[in-house]
Amino acid sequence: MGIAESEGVESGTYLIHDFHFGSGESLPELKLHYLTLGKPHRDASGHTDNAVLLLHGTGGNAHSLLNPAFSDVLFGPGQPLDITRFYLILPDDIGHGESSKPSNGLRMHFPQYDYDDMVASQHTMLLEVLHVDHLRLILGTSMGCMQTFVWGETFPTFADALAPFACFPIELAGRNRMWRYMAMQIIRDDPAWNHGDYTTEPVEGLRGANDLILIAGSAPLQLQKNHPTRAQAEAYVDDTLDTLIARTDANDFLYYVNASRNYNPEPKLDTITAPVLWINSADDFINPPELGIPQQLVTRMPHARFILIPISDATRGHGTHTQAAVWKDYLVDFLAQTEKK
């Protein structure tokens, strides 16, 4: 049992009435599910001063960051996000977990949401149901990393500090968009998908799409070390894909992979005035360091620092964002530097 489970997690659901999406579509009710740990604290002016928003990756949910590799390293007594000191908020984003998503019934008639919609709904939820009017920190992983940059531009004074882990603040193009587009097309090209009106999941399409997810999220050093023979490598693929396919709805997949289509914070990076700790890992297929993008862009933000974690036995490719032991010390220093005296 990890620290999060042993200390208890509060679960909640909030309905936003008549939610309007950037696409021009709307829902009479948008359901947002969330988890919290700890208790909110307010300063002398009545503003929350210990709330931390933790944002999960594509296809994940709030429970993704209760992974012991993340929560056991960060949430315990004396640790960086000690839940006796901080109020941790973990939403299920639109299209994920127990929040509203295509598989609830609308299928491909669900509004075409994007990261701006996710951030807008998070902001509404914080204000209206949790009564959190200020954040000590936003820490986002992968998709959550990209949302953190969106938060910094959309609500520049809402958080004291931003910690985006495992992303680039640019339009998704090149290989990053290509593999996502290929994954979506594989599902659409499966006749069983039937334009989203399937009675059973389009398994062949889902297998092809999850093939790409497996590769994109992988760490070559670990895969070679853990599966050094052909038989072991093939067995790992089969076992992993069986698990991924069993928990993936094809329409949900299409929506959450395509939610990045409008993402491009690059033109307005200079409006992100909060301190930023931006961390990527050198073995990240999705955000390859050889592009040199962070080095070009980090100076566009007035108070930003970029860290590239070298490849090691401790890194896990793109998934290094959840291996908190790898970057914990950087977070400790960042929280100390951004603490209000």
N, C-alpha and C positions, 0 to 999 in steps of 0.2 A: 504493500500500500504506500503510495507516494504522499508527500507533504500535503498536497491539495486535498486528497481524499481523507486523510487523517484529521485535518482541521475542519472539514466541512465546506461544501460549496452551496451557495444560494442560487436557485434557478428562477428565472422570471420570463414572462412573455408580455409584450406590449403591442397593442394594435394602433397603428397610425391610420387615421381615417382620411380618405380621399387623398392618397399620396400621389403626387404628380412626378413622373419620370422625365428626364431630359429629352427623351425621344418624343415627348408630347402625349404619351400614353398615361393612364392612371389606373389605380386600383381603389375600390371603395374601402378596402381594409388591407393594409400591409402588416403582416405579423412579423415581429422581430423577437427572437429568443436570445437570451443572454445568461451568463453566469457571473457571479461576483464572489469575491473572497475579501475578508476584512471588513472594516467599517469606515464610512466617510468621516472626515474631520473638516471643520470649518475654522477659518482664521477669524480675527477680531472683527473683520468687516462682513463676515457671514459667507465668504466664498470658500468653496472646497479647495483644499490645498494638498491633499494626499492621494488624489484619484489618478490611477494609471490605466490607460486604455491599451489592451493587448489585442492585436489584430492578426488573424490566421491567414493561411495561404489558400490558393485556388483548390477547390474541392475538399477543403478541410472544414472544421467547425470549431466552436469554442473549446471543445475537449482536446483539440490538437495540441494546445499549449498547456494542457495538464499532463502531457508526456513527462515522465520522471526526469528525462534528460534535460528538460527545461524547468519544470516546476520544482523539483527537488533541489536544484542548484540555486534557484532564485527566490523562492517563496518562504523559506524557513527562517527561524530566529537568527537575527544577525546577518541575514543574506540581503542582497541588493534590493529585493522587492518584498521584504519581510511583511507578511500579512497582518502582523500586529501593529505595523506602522502605516501600511499603504492599503488603499481601497482599490482592488484590482477588478477591472471590468472586461469581460471577454464576450463579445457579441458573436452570434451566428449571423454572418452577413446575408444579405438578400441572395436567394438562390442556394443557400447552404443550410445544413443542419436542420433545426426545427423551425427556421424562419420560412416565410413564403417562398415557394419555388415552383417551377413548371410542373413537376411531378405531382403536385397537390391536386391537379385536375385541369388546369388551363393548357398544359402542354405547350405547344409552339405558339399559343395565343397569349402566353404570359408576356408582360411588357419587356422590351429589350433594354434591360438595365445595364448600367456601366459603373465604373468606380466612383464617379461623381454622385450617382444615386446612392451608392453604399455609404459614402461619407455623409451625405445629407441626412440619411436615415439614422446613422449613428449619432449625429449631432442632435437631432430631434429627440431620440431616445434618451440621451444623456440629460437634456434639459427637462423634458416633460415627465419622465417616469422615475429617473434616479436623482433628479434635482442636483445634478453636477453641472456647475457653471464654469468650471475651470479644471484643467488637467495638469498634474505635475509632470506627466510624461506620456507620450504615445510611442509605443514600441510595436513595430509591424514586421512580419516575416513574409517574404515573397510577395504575394498579392497584397498582404498587409503592409509591406514595405512601400509599395507603390501608392497605397492609400495614405500612408504617412506623409508622403510628399504632397499629395492632394490636400490633406488636412492643413499642411503648412502654408499653402497658397490660399486656400478658401477661408480659413479661420486663423489668421496669422498670430493672433494674441491669445488664442484659447488654451494653448499648452505652453508650459515653461520650457519644454525640451522635446526633441524628436529623435527617435532611434530607428531609422529604416535599415533593415537587414536583408540583403540578398535581392537587389534589384538595381536598375538604372532609371534615372528620371528623364527618360526620353521616349519618343514614340516607339512602339513595338514594331520594328521592321527587321530587315535582314533575316538571319536564321531564326531569331526568336519568334517572329511572326510566321515564318514558313512552317516550322514544326507544329505550331498551334493550328494553322490553316489546314495542314495535311491531316492532323488528327480529327478536325471537324469534318473534313471532306470524306474521310474513310467511313464515318458514321452515316453521312448523308448518302453515300454511294451504296450502302447496304440496302437491298430491296426490302428487307424486313423492317427497316426504320419507317417506311411508309409515310414520309413527311411528318413524322412525329406521332402518328396515330397507330402505333403498334399495340398489339395485345400481349406480346412477349418481347423482351428486350432483344434488340438486334445484336446478337452475341458476336458475330464476325466483325461487325463494325466496331464494337466496344473493344474487342481484342486488339485490333489494329491501332485504335486510338490509344489504348493503354500501353501498347508496345512503345509508342513514342514518349508517353509520360514516364515510363520506367527508365528509358535511356536519358531523357532530359534531366531527371532528378538524381541520376546515379553518380557515384564517385569511383573512377577507374581503379584507384589504388585499393580501395576496400573490396571491390568486386573481384579483382585478381587475387587478392589475399584470401578471401573467404570462399571462393569458388575456383580453385586452381586447375580443375580438370573439366573436360568437355561435358561429362555426365553431370557433374555438380552444377555447372553453369546452366545447362538446359533444364535441370530439375528446379533450379531457383526461378528461372523465367516462368515455367509452367505453374509452380506453386504461387508465385507472386501475382501472376495474371489472373489465376482463378479467384484469388482474394479480391483483387481490384474490380474485376468484372461483376462479382457477386454484390458489391456495394455501390455500383455506379448505375445511375439512370441516364440513358442516352440523351434525353432532352435537357436534363439538368447540366450534363457535361457540355453540351453545345453552348448553353447560355453562359456558364461560368468561365469557360475558356475564351469565349468571344467578348466577355465583359471588359477586356483590356483594349478593345478596338479604338476607343477614343482617347486613351490615356496619352498625355504628352505634357508634363509639367515644365519641360525645358525652357520655353519662351519666358516664363515668369519666375524662374528660380530666384532671381534677385529680390522677390517679394517675401521669400521665406526668411524671416528675421529671427526666429527662435534658434537657439543653439541646436546643432545637428550632429549626431554621431552616426555615421554611415559606414556600415561594415559589409563587405563581400568576402567570399573565399576564392582562392586561386583555382580551385578545381570545379568551379560552377559552370556547367555546360550552358545554362540558360543566360548567364551574365558573364561571358568570357573576359578575363582580364586583358587579353591581347588587343581588345578594341580600344583600350586607353580612355574610355569615356569618363570614368570618375575623375581622373587627373585633369581632364579638360573642363569639367563642370563644377567641381567642388568649390572653386574660388568664386563662382557666381553667387554663392550664398555667403552672406557676411560673417556668419558664425558657425561654419561647418568644418568638420574633420572627417577625412576618409581613411579607413583602415582596410588593407587587403591582407586577409589571413593566409599565410603560406600553407601549401599542401603538407599534410602530416598524417600520422596514424589516427589523429583525433578528428580530422575534418571528414565531412561526409558529402562532398559536392555541394549542390544547391541546398541540401538539407542541413548544412552546417548552421543555418539560422536557428535551428532548434537545439543544437548541441551547446548549451549555455556555458559549459565549463571552458570552452574554447575562447569565448570572448567576454566572460564574466568580469575580468579585471578592468577591461575598458569601460564597461558599464558602471562599475563602482566609481571609477575616477570621474566619469561624465556626470553622474548624479551628484558627486561632491562639488564639482565645478559649477553646476547649475543650481545648487541649493541657495535659496534666498536667505540672506542673513537677517 
